[in-house]
Amino acid sequence: MQAVETARLRLRMITPHDAAFIQRLYSSEDFLRYIGDKEITDTDKAVEYIENNILKMHQEKGVCLLVVEIKDSSTPIGVCGLIKRDTLESHDIGYGFVPEIYGQGFALEAAQAIIEQAKHNADIDHLVAITTSDNIRSIALLTKLGFVFERVEEAINESVNLNLYGFSLGN
């Protein structure tokens, strides 16, 4: 995936130098609750995850999560990008942000940039997003982006489902 800039943000390739940030983000309470435990307990495990998952996906499938940073300060605040899972028919937009920046529109801005980039890829005509039914912030973001509920992927427990949302790029 190519680096992209917005008015306030820079989205760039993740490198092993981002390990400390990835460890902090992936260990945050909301990330663990809504996305899951990737068992990134230290920076060495973060480097492994970056190399064996994110960069490997980029090499094999041409898409991956990008680091989202504030343009003016180069401060990393999250990840956002496309994921191609073998279990889904379409590319999946994925994102996660540090709680300190919630409510400032950064996730919306980053996701819009990724969607714009996807529109220029003739191989992608539809995007999906997966979120738990109790992740109100993520559902609100997907709704603002124009995603619509398509189906329940699986029941996680008696009160929470893993829901799939879709977005047509019109390609």
C-alpha positions in Angstrom: 0.0 0.0 0.0 1.1 3.5 -0.7 1.7 6.2 1.9 -1.0 8.8 1.9 -1.5 12.2 3.5 -4.6 14.0 4.6 -5.1 17.5 6.1 -3.9 16.3 9.5 -2.5 12.8 9.1 0.2 10.8 7.4 -0.5 7.1 6.8 2.7 5.2 6.1 4.1 1.7 6.0 4.8 0.1 9.3 8.4 -0.9 10.0 10.1 -2.8 12.9 11.0 0.7 14.3 7.3 1.0 15.1 7.4 -1.9 17.5 7.1 0.1 20.8 4.0 1.9 19.4 2.5 -1.3 18.1 3.0 -3.0 21.5 1.4 -0.1 23.3 -1.6 0.1 20.9 -2.2 -3.7 20.7 -2.1 -3.9 24.5 -4.6 -1.1 25.1 -7.8 -2.0 26.8 -10.1 -1.3 23.9 -7.9 -3.1 21.4 -7.9 -6.2 23.5 -11.6 -6.0 24.1 -12.8 -5.3 20.6 -10.1 -6.7 18.3 -8.5 -9.4 20.4 -5.2 -10.3 22.1 -2.4 -10.7 19.6 -0.1 -11.6 22.5 2.2 -8.7 21.9 3.7 -8.5 25.3 7.0 -6.8 24.5 8.7 -5.0 21.6 10.4 -8.2 20.4 6.9 -9.8 20.0 5.8 -6.6 18.3 8.7 -6.8 15.8 7.7 -10.5 15.1 4.1 -9.5 14.6 5.0 -6.6 12.2 7.3 -8.9 10.1 5.2 -12.1 10.2 1.7 -10.6 9.8 1.6 -7.0 8.6 4.6 -6.9 6.2 4.0 -10.5 5.1 0.5 -9.6 4.1 1.8 -6.6 2.1 4.3 -8.8 0.3 1.8 -11.6 -0.5 -1.4 -9.6 -1.0 -0.4 -6.0 -1.7 -2.4 -4.6 1.2 -1.7 -4.1 4.9 -2.3 -1.9 7.9 -0.5 1.5 7.9 0.7 3.5 10.8 -1.4 6.6 11.2 0.5 9.6 12.6 -0.2 13.2 13.2 1.4 15.0 10.3 2.8 18.0 12.2 4.5 16.0 14.9 4.9 12.5 13.4 3.3 11.2 16.6 1.7 7.7 15.9 -1.9 7.5 16.9 -3.2 4.3 15.3 -3.2 1.9 12.4 -5.6 1.8 9.5 -5.6 0.0 6.1 -6.8 -2.9 4.1 -6.6 -6.5 5.1 -7.2 -9.5 2.8 -8.3 -12.5 4.9 -8.7 -15.9 3.3 -12.0 -16.3 5.2 -13.6 -13.2 3.5 -14.5 -12.6 -0.1 -13.7 -8.9 0.0 -10.9 -6.7 1.3 -11.5 -5.7 4.9 -10.8 -2.2 6.2 -9.2 -2.4 9.6 -8.3 0.2 12.1 -7.3 0.8 15.7 -6.4 4.0 17.6 -5.1 5.0 21.0 -7.8 6.1 23.3 -6.3 9.6 23.9 -7.4 10.7 20.4 -11.0 9.4 20.4 -13.6 11.9 19.4 -11.3 14.1 17.2 -12.2 12.7 13.8 -8.8 11.1 13.2 -10.3 7.6 12.6 -12.8 9.0 10.1 -10.1 11.0 8.3 -7.7 8.0 8.1 -10.5 5.5 6.9 -11.7 8.0 4.3 -8.1 8.1 2.9 -7.9 4.3 2.7 -11.3 4.1 1.0 -10.2 6.7 -1.6 -7.0 4.7 -2.2 -9.1 1.5 -2.7 -11.3 3.3 -5.3 -8.3 3.6 -7.5 -7.6 -0.2 -7.4 -9.6 -1.9 -10.2 -9.4 -5.2 -8.4 -11.4 -3.9 -5.5 -15.1 -3.1 -5.9 -16.4 -3.9 -2.5 -15.0 -3.5 1.1 -16.1 -5.1 4.3 -15.5 -4.3 7.9 -15.9 -6.6 10.9 -16.8 -5.4 14.4 -18.5 -6.7 17.5 -22.1 -5.7 18.0 -21.1 -3.9 21.3 -18.4 -1.7 19.7 -20.5 1.4 19.4 -17.6 3.7 18.3 -16.7 1.4 15.4 -20.3 1.0 14.3 -20.8 4.8 14.4 -17.6 5.2 12.3 -18.7 2.6 9.7 -22.1 4.3 9.4 -20.4 7.7 8.8 -18.3 6.1 6.2 -21.3 4.7 4.4 -20.9 1.0 5.3 -24.1 -0.9 5.8 -24.8 -4.0 7.9 -24.7 -7.2 5.8 -24.8 -10.1 8.2 -23.8 -11.7 11.5 -20.5 -13.5 10.9 -20.7 -15.4 14.2 -22.1 -15.3 17.7 -19.3 -14.6 20.2 -21.5 -15.1 23.3 -25.1 -14.7 24.3 -25.1 -10.9 24.0 -22.4 -10.1 21.4 -22.1 -10.9 17.7 -19.3 -10.4 15.2 -21.0 -8.3 12.5 -20.0 -7.8 8.9 -20.6 -4.4 7.2 -20.2 -3.7 3.5 -19.3 -0.8 1.3 -19.6 -0.7 -2.5 -16.8 1.3 -4.2 -18.7 1.4 -7.5 -15.6 0.3 -9.5 
